[in-house]
Amino acid sequence: MKNAMGVELGESERTLVESYLGLVRVLKDGKDLAPFERRNAMKAVAALWQVVNGLDFDPGNLYEIGV
């Protein structure tokens, strides 16, 4: 997996990006989440967004997923 600058991400960095993308997918598709689950997942996405942005992965805009 490469970032926006074309640099290959390390294994740990890939895992962080995959975690972010997985949570985003759950928030977009997960209609059955309890309010506390959605709220805490959004907090986790916001924190991981900082990491993914720092890796130059272009994480997109948080408003697109309702955070």
C-alpha positions as CSV (number, residue, x, y, z in Angstrom):
1,M,0.0,0.0,0.0
2,K,1.4,3.4,-1.0
3,N,0.6,6.8,0.4
4,A,-0.3,9.9,-1.7
5,M,3.4,10.6,-2.2
6,G,4.0,7.1,-3.6
7,V,5.9,5.9,-0.6
8,E,5.3,2.3,0.4
9,L,3.8,2.0,3.9
10,G,5.3,-0.3,6.5
11,E,3.3,-3.2,8.0
12,S,2.3,-1.2,11.1
13,E,1.4,1.8,9.1
14,R,-0.7,-0.4,6.7
15,T,-2.5,-1.8,9.8
16,L,-3.4,1.7,11.0
17,V,-4.7,2.7,7.6
18,E,-6.7,-0.5,7.3
19,S,-8.2,0.1,10.8
20,Y,-9.2,3.6,9.8
21,L,-10.8,2.4,6.6
22,G,-12.6,-0.4,8.4
23,L,-14.1,1.9,10.9
24,V,-15.2,4.3,8.2
25,R,-16.8,1.4,6.4
26,V,-18.7,0.4,9.5
27,L,-19.9,3.9,10.1
28,K,-21.1,4.3,6.6
29,D,-22.8,0.9,6.3
30,G,-23.6,0.1,10.0
31,K,-27.3,1.0,10.4
32,D,-27.6,-1.3,13.4
33,L,-25.1,0.4,15.7
34,A,-26.3,1.6,19.1
35,P,-25.9,5.3,19.7
36,F,-22.9,4.7,22.1
37,E,-21.3,2.4,19.5
38,R,-21.6,5.0,16.7
39,R,-20.4,7.8,19.0
40,N,-17.3,5.9,20.2
41,A,-16.5,4.7,16.7
42,M,-16.6,8.3,15.4
43,K,-14.2,9.3,18.2
44,A,-11.9,6.5,17.1
45,V,-12.1,7.5,13.5
46,A,-11.3,11.1,14.4
47,A,-8.2,10.0,16.3
48,L,-7.1,7.6,13.5
49,W,-7.7,10.3,10.9
50,Q,-4.8,12.3,12.5
51,V,-2.6,9.2,12.1
52,V,-3.6,8.5,8.5
53,N,-3.3,12.2,7.5
54,G,0.2,12.2,9.0
55,L,1.1,9.2,6.9
56,D,0.1,11.3,3.8
57,F,-2.6,8.8,2.9
58,D,-5.3,11.4,2.0
59,P,-8.0,10.2,4.4
60,G,-10.7,12.4,3.0
61,N,-13.0,14.7,4.9
62,L,-14.5,13.6,8.2
63,Y,-17.8,15.3,7.3
64,E,-18.4,12.8,4.5
65,I,-19.0,10.1,7.2
66,G,-20.8,12.3,9.7
67,V,-18.0,12.8,12.2
